Amino acid sequence: MFRDSAVENLTEFFQRFRRLNVGGNEELDAVVAEAKGLMRGVDPADLRASTGVGWLQDRVCEGLTGVAEALDPLLTDAPRRRVLRSPR
């Protein structure tokens, strides 16, 4: 189920990503640009419609799956600090 908030959250993320100027990683910039292009002009009501625009649901689903696959190798686990506590 596609909710209005899902599309709105993605749009908000694209705006925040640009404001934060995360840059420095061309691959990440390209993936975000791909996702932004995929969602450009997409109306949540059209995504929810079950007749006539099923191709839109498929396109968005396949596109976001591709974005997720492209993001996987870009993610790294940040090292955690080891906190040593003295015994009580």
NORGI-V705806 format. One record per backbone hydrogen bond with DSSP energy under -0.5 kcal/mol. CO is the residue of the C=O (numbers start at 0). NH is the residue of the N-H. If there is no record, write none. Layout:
BEGIN
co = [CO CO]
nh = [NH NH]
END
This chain:
BEGIN
co = [0 2 2 3 4 5 6 7 8 9 10 11 12 13 14 15 16 16 24 25 26 27 28 29 30 31 32 33 34 35 38 42 42 43 44 52 52 53 54 55 56 57 58 59 60 61 62 63 64 65 66 67 68 70 70 71 75 80 81 82]
nh = [2 5 6 7 8 9 10 11 12 13 14 15 16 17 18 19 20 21 28 29 30 31 32 33 34 35 36 37 38 39 41 45 46 47 48 55 56 57 58 59 60 61 62 63 64 65 66 67 68 69 70 71 72 73 74 74 77 82 83 84]
END
